[in-house]
């Protein structure tokens, strides 16, 4: 008999202060990510968490910040190679699971060990912060600290990184759909004298993400495809198509399209495609191998 999701108890949450697409097929890009439903929750999350930490990603197709966070989690799950498992839950398809987990906003990430929530965060956080959170999780699980949740909580909270207030404000505004507020917060951080290179890069990435979401809010992908089909040399349409591809986690295709435009145009058109490509590099992030490859191809195309 399938369990009643409303009977699930996510007890013992230990928040780490300061830590807080539709992807074509959530979890499809990672061999250590699984799609979880109400029917599979008990086996895939609760039972499995007795032997390995399970990190739940609560997401939805309409959630812009989810499109930023989910690929990061999938990438880190593959890097971890089984040290923890990523469980992806679509809140629209599984509302009772979201209700039972007391999800207030998405993306929401909860770490489960021995059937209990031991740590969690909400929002699309930078990869560096997510990586640090996961490192703490795995280390605590290996040390058996979650057998005494109170002690683990104190240690985790003390080690938790603190987000810059403007960066945190930008992330929270983006999560709520307030793109203007997110842009203002990220710009304050970018303009602040003496800010570290890492924080300045985070601000630049945030500005690029909000700009991308703003540009694609009213784009009709089918109309865009028809426009490009009628005129493959339409540089504005090509830039918009690259935006849509990156948003759909098809960054390499988007980069390739803009590189093709750069090779075949000159003057203002070429510069427009180059600037859009650089913007999308900031969206995807320098750590992504696709960005490094595309940068090399861009240099070859220009020189």
matplotlib code that plots the C-alpha trace (Angstrom):
import matplotlib.pyplot as plt

x = [0.0, 1.3, 1.9, -0.1, 2.3, 0.5, 1.6, 5.3, 7.1, 10.2, 11.4, 14.6, 15.3, 18.7, 18.8, 22.3, 21.9, 23.0, 22.4, 19.3, 14.0, 12.6, 15.3, 14.3, 14.0, 14.8, 17.6, 18.2, 21.6, 22.9, 23.5, 23.1, 19.7, 16.3, 12.8, 10.6, 6.9, 4.4, 4.5, 8.3, 9.0, 9.2, 11.7, 13.7, 14.0, 13.2, 14.6, 17.5, 18.5, 19.3, 22.5, 23.3, 22.3, 19.4, 19.2, 15.6, 15.2, 11.6, 11.1, 8.5, 8.6, 7.5, 10.1, 12.9, 15.4, 14.9, 16.4, 19.5, 19.8, 18.8, 21.8, 24.2, 22.7, 22.9, 26.5, 27.5, 25.7, 27.7, 30.9, 30.0, 29.7, 27.2, 28.3, 24.8, 21.8, 19.7, 15.9, 14.0, 10.3, 8.0, 5.8, 3.0, 2.8, 3.3, 1.6, 1.1, 4.8, 5.5, 2.8, 4.2, 7.7, 6.3, 7.8, 7.0, 8.9, 10.9, 13.5, 13.6, 16.4, 16.3, 18.9, 17.5, 19.5, 17.9, 14.5, 14.9, 15.6, 19.1, 19.7, 17.9, 17.9, 15.6, 16.5, 18.8, 22.2, 25.6, 27.5, 30.2, 27.7, 25.8, 29.1, 30.1, 26.7, 27.1, 30.6, 29.4, 26.5, 28.7, 31.3, 28.7, 27.1, 30.4, 31.2, 27.8, 26.9, 23.3, 22.7, 22.7, 20.9, 21.3, 25.1, 25.2, 23.0, 25.4, 28.4, 26.7, 25.4, 28.8, 30.5, 27.8, 28.9, 27.2, 25.9, 26.6, 23.4, 23.1, 23.8, 21.2, 18.7, 19.2, 18.7, 15.6, 14.1, 14.9, 13.2, 10.1, 10.0, 11.0, 13.5, 13.8, 14.6, 17.1, 18.8, 19.0, 20.6, 23.1, 24.1, 24.7, 27.0, 28.8, 29.3, 30.5, 34.1, 36.5, 34.3, 36.2, 36.7, 34.5, 31.6, 31.9, 31.7, 28.6, 27.0, 27.8, 26.3, 23.2, 22.8, 23.2, 20.6, 18.0, 18.6, 18.2, 14.9, 13.6, 14.5, 12.8, 9.6, 7.5, 9.4, 7.3, 9.8, 7.6, 7.3, 11.1, 11.8, 9.5, 11.3, 14.7, 13.5, 12.3, 15.5, 18.5, 20.6, 18.3, 20.8, 18.3, 16.3, 19.5, 20.4, 16.9, 17.1, 20.4, 18.7, 16.0, 18.5, 20.5, 17.4, 16.4, 19.8, 21.1, 23.9, 26.3, 23.6, 23.1, 26.8, 27.2, 24.4, 26.0, 29.5, 28.1, 26.6, 29.9, 31.8, 29.3, 28.7, 30.7, 30.3, 27.4, 25.8, 28.9, 29.4, 25.8, 26.2, 29.6, 28.1, 25.2, 27.6, 29.6, 26.4, 25.4, 28.9, 28.1, 24.7, 26.2, 29.3, 33.0, 33.2, 31.1, 33.4, 31.1, 32.0, 35.8, 35.3, 33.1, 35.7, 38.4, 36.1, 35.2, 38.9, 39.4, 36.4, 37.5, 41.2]
y = [0.0, 3.4, 5.7, 8.9, 11.8, 14.0, 11.6, 12.3, 14.0, 16.0, 16.4, 17.9, 20.6, 22.2, 25.4, 26.6, 30.4, 32.3, 29.4, 30.2, 25.2, 23.9, 21.5, 19.3, 16.3, 17.0, 14.7, 13.5, 15.1, 13.4, 9.7, 10.4, 12.3, 10.7, 12.0, 11.3, 11.0, 10.4, 6.7, 6.4, 8.8, 6.3, 4.0, 6.6, 9.2, 7.9, 4.4, 5.4, 8.1, 5.4, 4.6, 7.8, 11.5, 12.4, 16.0, 16.9, 19.6, 21.0, 22.7, 23.6, 24.3, 27.9, 28.8, 30.9, 30.5, 26.7, 26.8, 28.3, 26.0, 22.6, 22.3, 23.2, 20.4, 17.9, 18.8, 18.5, 15.2, 13.8, 15.1, 13.5, 10.2, 8.7, 10.4, 11.8, 11.4, 14.1, 13.6, 16.0, 16.7, 18.7, 20.5, 20.9, 17.2, 16.3, 19.0, 16.8, 16.1, 19.8, 20.4, 17.7, 19.2, 22.7, 24.1, 27.9, 28.9, 27.3, 26.2, 24.6, 22.1, 19.8, 17.2, 14.0, 11.6, 8.7, 9.9, 13.4, 16.8, 17.8, 20.9, 23.0, 26.3, 28.1, 30.1, 29.9, 30.2, 30.6, 27.3, 28.2, 28.4, 25.2, 23.4, 24.5, 23.5, 20.0, 19.6, 20.3, 17.9, 15.0, 15.6, 15.6, 12.5, 10.6, 11.7, 10.4, 13.8, 13.4, 10.9, 13.8, 16.5, 19.2, 18.9, 18.8, 21.9, 24.0, 22.9, 23.4, 26.8, 27.9, 26.8, 28.1, 30.8, 34.2, 35.7, 39.3, 41.3, 42.7, 39.3, 37.8, 40.5, 40.0, 36.2, 36.6, 39.2, 36.9, 34.0, 36.0, 37.2, 40.8, 41.2, 45.0, 44.5, 41.8, 44.0, 46.9, 44.7, 43.0, 46.4, 47.8, 45.0, 45.4, 49.1, 48.9, 50.0, 47.4, 44.4, 41.1, 39.7, 36.7, 38.8, 41.1, 38.0, 36.8, 40.3, 40.2, 36.7, 37.9, 40.8, 38.6, 36.1, 38.8, 40.4, 37.0, 36.4, 39.8, 39.4, 36.0, 36.8, 37.5, 35.4, 32.9, 30.1, 28.8, 32.3, 32.8, 29.5, 30.5, 33.9, 32.3, 29.8, 32.6, 34.5, 32.6, 35.9, 37.6, 38.5, 39.8, 36.5, 34.5, 36.3, 35.6, 32.0, 31.7, 33.1, 30.5, 27.7, 28.8, 29.1, 25.6, 24.2, 23.9, 26.3, 24.7, 25.0, 28.6, 29.3, 27.5, 29.5, 32.9, 31.7, 30.9, 34.4, 36.0, 34.1, 35.1, 38.8, 42.0, 45.4, 46.1, 42.8, 40.9, 43.0, 42.5, 38.7, 38.9, 41.0, 38.6, 35.6, 37.3, 38.0, 34.3, 33.3, 35.2, 33.4, 29.9, 30.6, 30.3, 26.9, 25.3, 23.6, 24.7, 28.3, 27.6, 25.8, 28.6, 31.3, 29.5, 29.3, 33.0, 34.0, 31.9, 33.5, 37.0, 36.7]
z = [0.0, -0.9, 2.0, 2.5, 1.8, 4.3, 7.0, 6.3, 9.1, 8.1, 11.7, 13.1, 10.5, 11.0, 8.7, 7.7, 7.9, 4.9, 2.5, 1.2, -15.6, -17.0, -17.7, -20.6, -18.2, -14.6, -13.5, -17.0, -17.1, -14.0, -13.3, -9.6, -9.8, -9.7, -10.2, -7.2, -6.9, -4.0, -4.9, -4.9, -2.0, 0.8, -1.1, -3.0, -0.2, 3.3, 3.0, 0.9, 3.4, 5.9, 3.9, 2.1, 2.4, 0.0, -1.1, -2.3, -4.9, -4.9, -8.2, -10.9, -14.6, -14.2, -11.6, -13.1, -10.1, -10.4, -13.8, -12.3, -9.3, -10.7, -13.1, -10.3, -8.1, -10.9, -11.7, -8.1, -7.7, -10.5, -9.0, -5.7, -7.5, -5.0, -1.7, -1.8, -4.0, -5.6, -5.5, -7.7, -6.9, -9.1, -6.7, -9.2, -9.9, -6.2, -4.1, -1.1, -0.8, -0.9, 1.7, 4.0, 3.7, 4.5, 1.4, 1.4, -1.7, -4.5, -5.3, -1.9, -1.0, 2.0, 3.0, 4.5, 6.7, 8.5, 7.4, 8.9, 7.5, 8.8, 6.8, 4.2, 2.2, -0.1, -3.3, -6.2, -4.6, -6.2, -6.9, -4.4, -1.6, -2.6, -2.8, 0.7, 2.0, 0.5, 1.7, 5.3, 4.8, 3.6, 6.3, 9.1, 7.7, 7.6, 11.1, 12.3, 13.7, 12.7, 15.4, 17.8, 15.9, 18.5, 18.5, 14.7, 14.5, 16.5, 14.5, 11.2, 12.1, 13.3, 10.0, 7.7, 5.3, 5.5, 2.3, 1.4, 2.2, -1.3, -2.9, -0.6, -1.4, -5.1, -4.8, -2.7, -5.1, -8.1, -6.3, -5.8, -9.5, -8.7, -11.5, -10.9, -7.2, -8.0, -10.6, -8.1, -5.4, -7.7, -9.2, -5.7, -5.0, -8.4, -7.8, -4.2, -3.7, -2.5, -3.1, -3.6, -7.1, -6.2, -5.0, -8.0, -10.2, -8.3, -8.9, -12.6, -12.8, -11.0, -13.3, -16.3, -15.0, -14.3, -17.8, -19.4, -17.6, -18.5, -22.2, -22.4, -20.4, -23.6, -26.1, -28.1, -29.0, -31.9, -33.4, -32.9, -34.7, -37.6, -37.8, -38.0, -40.6, -42.8, -42.3, -40.9, -41.1, -38.6, -35.9, -33.4, -33.7, -33.3, -30.1, -28.7, -29.7, -27.9, -24.8, -24.9, -25.4, -22.4, -20.3, -21.3, -20.2, -23.8, -23.4, -25.9, -28.6, -27.8, -27.8, -31.2, -32.7, -31.7, -32.8, -36.2, -36.4, -35.3, -38.0, -40.8, -39.9, -39.4, -37.9, -35.6, -36.2, -35.2, -32.2, -31.0, -31.2, -29.4, -26.6, -26.2, -26.1, -23.3, -21.4, -21.6, -20.4, -17.2, -16.9, -17.3, -15.2, -15.9, -14.1, -16.8, -19.4, -22.2, -21.4, -21.7, -25.0, -26.4, -25.2, -27.2, -30.3, -29.9, -29.9, -33.0, -34.7, -33.9, -34.6]

ax = plt.figure().add_subplot(projection="3d")
ax.plot(x, y, z, "-o")
ax.set_aspect("equal")
plt.show()
